[in-house]
Amino acid sequence: MFPKDAPDTAAEYDTIKRVRTAVHAVSGAEAIVGGPSAENLDTEVTTRRDEKLVIPLVLAVVLIVLGLLLRAIVAPLVLMATVVVSFAAAFGGSVFVFDTILGFKGIDYSVPLLAFLFLVALGVDYNIFLTSRAREETVRLGTREGMLKALSATGGVITSAGVVLAATFAVLVSLPLVMLVEVGFLVAFGVLLDALLVRSVLVPALTMLIGRRMWWPSRLSRPAVELPDGQQSLVDDEEPALQR
């Protein structure tokens, strides 16, 4: 049996599904539907199923780890939101480059999941570097000044690590395999976006806007924190213009 539809199109995939349904409806039938298009359809279905399982699981595990590390609820949610936004922006940019500019038919099915795992892992690493230092400085300086101090201390390290890592993944673009080219470009672009924009601008800006509530429900979310020597460090350090 040879379908009349163009290969690897939605119409052909619908035909394959109808034929499989008809074959399985016959009692005792052992026939199967195969071929390149059927294999591609199976790959797509399997990948979509894996994404529905792996992505929520990864996000849940990372949220738990960040919550235990920062001893807060709001901060992990904000940080995970920035990671997801960073991945979405990198994925959108990659689709634009490969689809609109280079004229590819589409991105390989496995690329989004692989790139998501890489970018979430790397983005969370940079988040931990920045926010763990910011939390330490917040005890002494308050949320606003603590974040600025943390950014000045870790910003250079995060940026340098991001540039080096992006250059490493960019090497994959020189390979003849389309899937590796797409993964290399997407991850390299995402790492640069994360290190240069998200971690250096977006996270500090959100932290300053949210203020001490960033650390809720820990002690740092309260107006003052008792230090070991009996002194108090004010955390309610929002600018007067923001309080009015």
N, C-alpha and C positions, 0 to 999 in steps of 0.2 A: 504494500500500500504506500503510495506516495502522495502527500498532500499537495494541493495546488497553490497554497499560500506561500508567500515569500519566506525564506528561511529566517528563523529567529525573530519572528514578528509576533505581536499579540494574537493575530488571527491564527497563526500556526500553533501557538501554544494552546489556544482554545480548542483547536482540532485535536491535538494530542490528548488533552484532558477528556474530551468527549469519547474518543476512541478507547481510552483506558477504562472509562466508566462502562462503556458498552461491553468490553471484553470481560471485565470483572463481574458483570451482571450475568454472564453465561455460566451455569453450573458446571464445574469440572474443567473449565477452560484454563489452559496453561500458557496461552499466548501472552507475550509482553510487547510493549511498544518501546522501541529503541531508536537509535540514530543520534546524530550530533545535536539536533534541536531538542530532542527528548532529554539528552544528557544535560544540556544547558538549562532546561527547565527544572530538572531535578536539583542542579546546583543552586539555582535561584531559590527554590523552595527551601532547601536545606540551610542556605545562608540566612534567609529571613527568619527561619525558626531559631537558628543559633543567636541571631541578633536579639530576638525577643527574650532569650534566656540569659545571655552573657551580659548585655548592657545594663539591665536593671540590677543584676547580681554585682557587677563591678561597682556601680554607683552606690549601692547599699553598703558594700564592704568598705569603700573609701570614706563614706560618710561616718561610719562607725569609728574607723581609725582616727579621722580628723576630730571627731567628737571627744574621743578619749584623750587625744594629744592636747587639744586646746581647752578641754573641759568646758565646752560651750555648745550651744545648739545653733545659734544664729550664724556664727562665723563659718562652720562647716557648710551650711546651706548656701551662704554667699559665695564661698570659694568654689563649691561644686558648680554653682550656676555660671561662674566665670569660665570654668573649664569647659562646660557644655557649649557656651557661647563661642569660645575660642575654636572649638572643633567645628561648630556649625559654620563659622566664618571661613575657616580654612577649607572645609569641604565645598562650600559654595564657590570660593575662589578657584579651587581645582577643577570643579565642573565647568566653570566658565572658560578656563584655559584650555582644557582638553576637548570640550564639546564645541564651544563657540569659536575659539581661535584656531585650534589644531584640527578641528573637524572629525574628532573621534565619534564613533557611534554611541559610546557610553563608557562608564567606568566599570571595571571588572567587579563582579559580585562580591568578592572577598576583600576588596580594598577598603570599603568603609569600616568594617569591623576591625581589621588589622590596624588601620590608622587610628581608630578610636582608642584601642587599647594602648598604643604607643603614646598618643597625645594626652590621654588621661593620666597615665603613669608619670610622664614627664611633667605635665602641668601640676599635678599634686606635689611632686618633689619640690618644684619652685615655690608652690604655696606654703609648704612646710618650712622651707628656708626663711621665707619672708615673715609669715605670721607667727611662727614660734619665737622669732627674735622680737617681733612687735609686741607680743604678749609679755615678754620679759621686760621690755622697756616701758610698757604701759604702767607697770607697778610703780615705777619711779617718776615717769614724766607725764602720764595720762595718755589717752588713746591717740590724740592727734599728733603730739610731739613724739610719742613712742613709735608710731608708724613712720614718721619722717626719719627718725633715728635708725630704725630697722632698714628702711629703704636705702639710706646713705651707706649703711654697713654691708648690705647684701646685694644691692643693685648691680654693682660691678661684677660680682661673682655670677649672679644669675644671667646677666647679659652675655658675659664671656662664655659661660657654659652653653647657653642657647645658640650662640653663633657657631661654636665648634661642633655641637651636635647637629645643627642644621646643615653645616658643610659636609658632615659625614654621611647623612642620609641623602644629600643632594648628589653624591657620587652614583647612587642607584639610577639616576636619570640617564647615565651614559650606557646602561646595559640594553641589550636588544629585546628584552622581555617587557611587553607593555605593562603587565601587572606590576612589576618591580619599579618601572618608571613612574607609574601613578602613585604607588606607595611612597617612593622616595620624594617625589615632589610634594605630595600632600603633607607628609610628616615634616619635611624641611620647612615648608611654608607655615605650617601650624606652630612649629617650635619658635620660629622667628616672631610670629605674631604674638605668641604667648609671652616670650621673654622681653620683647621690645615694647609691647603695647599693654597687654593685659596685666602682667605682673608689675610693670613699672608705672602704669597710669591708672588702669581701671580699678584694681584691687585697693591701692592706697586711697583713691578718690571715694570709693564706696565705703571704706572704713571711716574716713573723715565725715562723710555724710551721715552714716548710721551712728557714729559716736560710741559712747561706752556701751550702748545696747548691743554692739557687735559681740561682746563677750558674755551675753546673757545665757544661762542663769548663774554664772560664776560670780565671785566677789568683785571682779573687775567691772561688772555692770552697775555697781552701786556708786553713790556719790563719792565715797572715800574708801580707801583700803588701808587696814592696819599693817604697818611694817613691823618686822621683828624687834626693832629697837624702841617701839612704842610711838614712833612718829606716824603721821598720816600723809598719804600721797593722794592728792586730788585727782580723780578720774573724770569728773565733769568739766572737761576742758573745751567745750564747744565755743566757737567764736561768738562774741556778743551779737554780731549781725545775724547769725543763725538762730540765736535764741529769741530774737524779737519777732 
